[in-house]
Amino acid sequence: MAQQTLSELYDLVRSRKENPIEGSYTDYLFNKGLDKILKKVGEENTEVIIGAKNTNDELIFETADYLYHLMVLLVAKDIPLSAIEAELGSRLDQQSRLHERPNIDNL
Ligand SMILES: N=c1c2ncn([C@@H]3O[C@H](COP(=O)(O)OP(=O)(O)OP(=O)(O)O)[C@@H](O)[C@H]3O)c2ncn1[C@@H]1O[C@H](COP(=O)(O)O)[C@@H](O)[C@H]1O
C-alpha cells in the first residue's frame, strides 16, 4: 500500500496551488478561499474528537482528513512546513535544556 509523508502531501498541495488541476478538491478549496478552508479545518477538527470517542480506525481516518486540511491552510497562508518543524524543534531544544543534568565534573 502506498504511503505518503506529511512533507510529500504538503508539496503536492502546494503544487496544486501553483498549477491548478481541473476537478481537484484541493483546487476547489483554494478557489473557495480562506474562509472555506478555515471552516473545513474546524469541521475536521471536530470529527477527530468524535472519531477518538468511537474507534481507532475512525480516529486514523479523521486525523488524515484533518492533517490534509491543515496542509491546505498552511499552503494558503504561504507557510512552509519547515516553519512548523522549526517551531517543534525549538520546543525540543527547550525541553532538552530543561532536562539537562549538570555535569558534576565541571562544578
Ligand atoms: N489527502 C487528501 C484528502 N483528504 C480528504 N480529502 C477530501 O476532503 C473532502 C472532505 O470530505 P467532506 O465530506 O468533509 O467534504 P465535501 O462534502 O466533499 O466537500 P465540502 O463541500 O464540505 O467542501 C473529500 O472530498 C475528500 O476527498 C482530500 N483530498 C485530497 N487529498 C490529497 O491531496 C492531494 C491532492 O489531491 P487532489 O485534491 O485530488 O488534487 C493528494 O495527495 C490527495 O491524496
The ligand as an SDF file (V2000), in Angstrom:
LIG
                    3D

 44 47  0  0  0  0  0  0  0  0999 V2000
   -5.4730   13.8440    1.4630 N   0  0  0  0  0  0  0  0  0  0  0  0
   -6.3750   14.3120    0.7520 C   0  0  0  0  0  0  0  0  0  0  0  0
   -7.7100   14.4570    1.2410 C   0  0  0  0  0  0  0  0  0  0  0  0
   -8.2630   14.1610    2.4440 N   0  0  0  0  0  0  0  0  0  0  0  0
   -9.5560   14.4970    2.3330 C   0  0  0  0  0  0  0  0  0  0  0  0
   -9.8180   14.9990    1.0960 N   0  0  0  0  0  0  0  0  0  0  0  0
  -11.1060   15.4480    0.5600 C   0  0  0  0  0  0  0  0  0  0  0  0
  -11.7270   16.2210    1.5570 O   0  0  0  0  0  0  0  0  0  0  0  0
  -13.1260   16.1340    1.3500 C   0  0  0  0  0  0  0  0  0  0  0  0
  -13.7320   16.0170    2.7310 C   0  0  0  0  0  0  0  0  0  0  0  0
  -14.9830   15.4810    2.6520 O   0  0  0  0  0  0  0  0  0  0  0  0
  -16.2240   16.2260    3.2690 P   0  0  0  0  0  0  0  0  0  0  0  0
  -17.3640   15.2800    3.1630 O   0  0  0  0  0  0  0  0  0  0  0  0
  -15.8670   16.8100    4.5910 O   0  0  0  0  0  0  0  0  0  0  0  0
  -16.4020   17.4550    2.2730 O   0  0  0  0  0  0  0  0  0  0  0  0
  -17.2540   17.5420    0.9600 P   0  0  0  0  0  0  0  0  0  0  0  0
  -18.6900   17.4650    1.2990 O   0  0  0  0  0  0  0  0  0  0  0  0
  -16.7330   16.5710   -0.0750 O   0  0  0  0  0  0  0  0  0  0  0  0
  -16.8450   18.9850    0.4890 O   0  0  0  0  0  0  0  0  0  0  0  0
  -17.2950   20.4100    1.0750 P   0  0  0  0  0  0  0  0  0  0  0  0
  -18.4570   20.8400    0.2540 O   0  0  0  0  0  0  0  0  0  0  0  0
  -17.5830   20.2690    2.5450 O   0  0  0  0  0  0  0  0  0  0  0  0
  -16.0850   21.2380    0.8170 O   0  0  0  0  0  0  0  0  0  0  0  0
  -13.3980   14.9190    0.4520 C   0  0  0  0  0  0  0  0  0  0  0  0
  -13.8360   15.3870   -0.8270 O   0  0  0  0  0  0  0  0  0  0  0  0
  -12.0480   14.2580    0.3310 C   0  0  0  0  0  0  0  0  0  0  0  0
  -11.7850   13.7080   -0.9460 O   0  0  0  0  0  0  0  0  0  0  0  0
   -8.6830   15.0100    0.4010 C   0  0  0  0  0  0  0  0  0  0  0  0
   -8.4170   15.4380   -0.8640 N   0  0  0  0  0  0  0  0  0  0  0  0
   -7.1520   15.2940   -1.3170 C   0  0  0  0  0  0  0  0  0  0  0  0
   -6.1370   14.7440   -0.5550 N   0  0  0  0  0  0  0  0  0  0  0  0
   -4.7680   14.6340   -1.0840 C   0  0  0  0  0  0  0  0  0  0  0  0
   -4.3950   15.8770   -1.6420 O   0  0  0  0  0  0  0  0  0  0  0  0
   -3.5030   15.6790   -2.7250 C   0  0  0  0  0  0  0  0  0  0  0  0
   -4.0470   16.4240   -3.9470 C   0  0  0  0  0  0  0  0  0  0  0  0
   -5.2660   15.7980   -4.3500 O   0  0  0  0  0  0  0  0  0  0  0  0
   -6.3890   16.4950   -5.2480 P   0  0  0  0  0  0  0  0  0  0  0  0
   -7.1150   17.4870   -4.3850 O   0  0  0  0  0  0  0  0  0  0  0  0
   -7.2870   15.3740   -5.6540 O   0  0  0  0  0  0  0  0  0  0  0  0
   -5.6870   17.1710   -6.3590 O   0  0  0  0  0  0  0  0  0  0  0  0
   -3.4060   14.1600   -2.9390 C   0  0  0  0  0  0  0  0  0  0  0  0
   -2.2670   13.7190   -2.2210 O   0  0  0  0  0  0  0  0  0  0  0  0
   -4.6590   13.6520   -2.2480 C   0  0  0  0  0  0  0  0  0  0  0  0
   -4.4880   12.3380   -1.7870 O   0  0  0  0  0  0  0  0  0  0  0  0
  1  2  2  0
  2  3  1  0
  2 31  1  0
  3  4  1  0
  3 28  2  0
  4  5  2  0
  5  6  1  0
  6  7  1  0
  6 28  1  0
  7  8  1  0
  7 26  1  0
  8  9  1  0
  9 10  1  0
  9 24  1  0
 10 11  1  0
 11 12  1  0
 12 13  2  0
 12 14  1  0
 12 15  1  0
 15 16  1  0
 16 17  2  0
 16 18  1  0
 16 19  1  0
 19 20  1  0
 20 21  2  0
 20 22  1  0
 20 23  1  0
 24 25  1  0
 24 26  1  0
 26 27  1  0
 28 29  1  0
 29 30  2  0
 30 31  1  0
 31 32  1  0
 32 33  1  0
 32 43  1  0
 33 34  1  0
 34 35  1  0
 34 41  1  0
 35 36  1  0
 36 37  1  0
 37 38  2  0
 37 39  1  0
 37 40  1  0
 41 42  1  0
 41 43  1  0
 43 44  1  0
M  END
$$$$
